[in-house]
Amino acid sequence: MLEAALPMYLRPETAPALDALWRIIREGIIARGAALSEDLPETLAAPESLWDHWLSPDLVLSQSCSLPFRGRLRGKVEYVTTLDYGLPGCPPGHYNSVIVTRIGARPEGVLAYTSRNSQSGWATAREVMEGGRATARGQISTGAHFASVEAVAEGRADWACIDAQTWAMLRRAEPVTEALEEQFRTAPTPGLPLICAPGQNASEIAAAVEEAVQLADAATRETLGLQGAVRLEPEVYLDMPIPQAPAA
């Protein structure tokens, strides 16, 4: 059985819409002969280990952060396409990050970052600090953007760098965000890539995804914030620098 998941923006309120999108993608993959119906799961998985999932030889579709894609996953997965969320100030297929603090505070002090493998949570936070727009006298790893938001709101950290699409979802669903404010948004960067295992028909899978986004009903698109899908050149990801890992 092939594996499929769209884990990066998976939340309780988005899970039904993601499954609805997958059903259309699945039909498109089958129609294009890229896989047989008995090989494709009926619903998306919620992987406990993203690395095991992304590196599975049975992976037909997943979504990765761009930092793992150009790092540990380089040469071990194939690029499919990139979903577009129509974020303000971002070209199609791109996203950016939001620097958040408690209301009235500044982005200085303790940084809450998701993990060393997070483009927004760590790589972009480093760029912001290197550009002199924020400072960190310490840092804590939280494991997730929502956990970083909670850490800042509760005073365990002073600022965080949050994926703009995640921030939009959290603002709609999580009251804790009312304790925070945006300081600024970063420059756009290529969005989270969809990937598959080597040997899968990445081009036909991409076509099925792109068609599915257009065929999805308005409620599904609105819940997921989807505007379309854009095939970028893999090199726009692979040529990005890999940041130094956080201090122990």
Residue pairs with C-beta under 8 A, 6 or more apart in sequence:
1 39
1 40
1 41
1 58
2 35
2 39
2 40
2 41
2 58
2 59
2 60
3 41
3 45
3 53
3 56
3 58
3 59
3 60
3 62
4 22
4 26
4 40
4 41
4 44
4 45
4 59
4 60
4 61
4 62
5 44
5 45
5 46
5 47
5 53
5 61
5 62
5 63
6 18
6 21
6 22
6 44
6 61
6 62
6 63
7 46
7 47
7 50
7 53
7 62
7 63
8 63
8 64
8 65
8 192
9 18
9 63
9 165
9 166
9 169
9 224
10 18
10 44
10 46
11 169
11 173
13 169
13 172
13 173
13 223
14 169
14 223
14 224
15 46
16 223
17 219
17 220
17 223
17 224
18 44
18 224
19 43
19 44
20 216
20 217
20 220
21 212
21 213
21 216
21 220
21 224
21 226
22 43
22 44
24 211
24 212
24 215
24 216
25 61
25 205
25 208
25 209
25 212
26 37
26 40
26 42
26 208
27 208
28 207
28 208
28 209
28 211
28 212
29 35
29 40
29 60
29 204
29 205
29 208
30 36
30 37
30 40
31 208
32 201
32 204
32 207
32 208
33 204
34 200
34 201
34 204
34 205
34 208
35 60
35 200
35 201
39 60
40 60
45 53
47 53
50 64
50 68
51 72
53 59
53 62
54 62
54 64
54 68
54 73
54 77
54 195
55 73
55 76
55 77
56 197
57 197
57 199
58 197
59 77
59 195
59 196
59 197
59 200
60 196
60 197
60 200
60 205
61 80
61 194
61 195
61 196
61 205
61 209
62 194
62 195
62 196
63 83
63 192
63 193
63 194
63 195
64 73
64 77
64 192
64 193
64 194
64 195
65 117
65 118
65 119
65 120
65 192
66 119
66 189
66 190
66 191
66 192
66 193
66 237
66 240
67 117
67 118
67 119
67 122
67 123
67 242
67 243
68 117
69 77
69 79
69 193
69 195
69 237
69 238
70 237
70 238
70 240
70 242
71 117
71 242
72 117
73 195
74 238
76 198
77 195
77 196
77 197
77 198
78 195
78 196
78 197
78 198
78 200
78 202
79 193
79 194
79 195
79 202
79 232
79 234
79 237
80 193
80 194
80 195
80 196
80 202
80 205
80 206
80 209
81 193
81 194
81 206
81 209
81 210
81 229
81 230
81 231
81 232
82 93
82 190
82 191
82 192
82 193
82 194
82 229
82 230
82 231
82 232
83 93
83 191
83 192
83 194
83 209
83 213
83 226
83 228
83 229
84 92
84 93
84 94
84 191
84 226
84 227
84 228
84 229
84 230
85 95
85 165
85 191
85 224
85 225
85 226
85 227
86 225
86 227
86 228
87 94
87 95
87 96
87 164
87 165
87 168
87 188
88 185
89 96
89 185
89 188
90 96
90 164
90 188
91 188
92 227
92 228
92 230
93 190
93 191
93 229
93 230
93 232
94 188
94 189
94 190
94 191
95 163
95 164
95 165
95 188
95 189
95 191
95 192
96 164
96 185
96 186
96 187
96 188
96 189
97 120
97 124
97 125
97 161
97 162
97 163
97 164
97 185
97 186
98 161
98 162
98 163
98 164
98 167
98 182
98 184
98 185
98 186
99 107
99 128
99 133
99 134
99 159
99 160
99 161
99 162
99 182
99 183
99 184
99 185
99 186
100 149
100 152
100 159
100 160
100 161
100 162
100 167
100 180
100 181
100 182
100 183
101 107
101 152
101 158
101 159
101 180
101 181
101 183
102 152
102 153
102 155
102 158
102 179
102 180
102 181
103 179
103 180
103 181
104 181
105 158
105 159
106 159
106 183
107 128
107 133
107 134
107 135
107 158
107 159
107 183
108 134
108 135
108 136
108 137
108 158
108 159
109 135
109 136
109 137
109 138
109 157
109 158
109 159
110 136
110 137
110 138
110 139
110 140
110 156
110 157
110 158
110 159
111 125
111 129
111 134
111 136
111 138
111 139
111 140
111 157
111 158
111 159
111 160
111 161
112 139
112 140
112 142
112 147
112 148
112 149
112 151
112 152
112 156
112 157
112 159
112 160
113 121
113 122
113 125
113 139
113 140
113 141
113 142
113 148
113 160
113 161
113 246
114 120
114 121
114 122
114 141
114 142
114 143
114 144
114 145
114 147
114 148
115 121
115 122
115 141
115 143
116 122
116 141
116 245
116 246
119 163
119 189
120 145
120 161
120 162
120 163
120 164
120 166
121 145
121 148
121 160
121 161
121 162
121 163
122 161
122 243
122 246
123 242
123 243
124 161
124 186
124 189
125 134
125 136
125 160
125 161
126 243
126 244
127 186
127 243
128 134
128 161
128 186
129 135
129 136
133 184
134 159
134 183
136 159
139 246
139 247
140 151
140 156
140 157
141 246
142 148
142 150
142 151
142 157
145 160
145 162
145 163
145 166
145 167
145 170
146 166
146 170
146 174
148 157
148 160
148 162
149 160
149 162
149 170
149 174
149 176
149 177
149 180
150 176
151 157
151 160
152 158
152 159
152 160
152 180
153 176
153 177
153 179
153 180
159 183
161 186
162 170
164 185
165 225
167 177
167 182
168 225
169 225
170 177
171 177
189 240
190 232
190 236
190 237
190 240
191 230
193 232
193 234
193 237
194 206
194 209
194 229
196 202
196 205
206 229
206 231
209 229
210 228
210 229
210 231
213 221
213 226
213 227
213 228
213 229
214 228
216 226
220 226
221 227
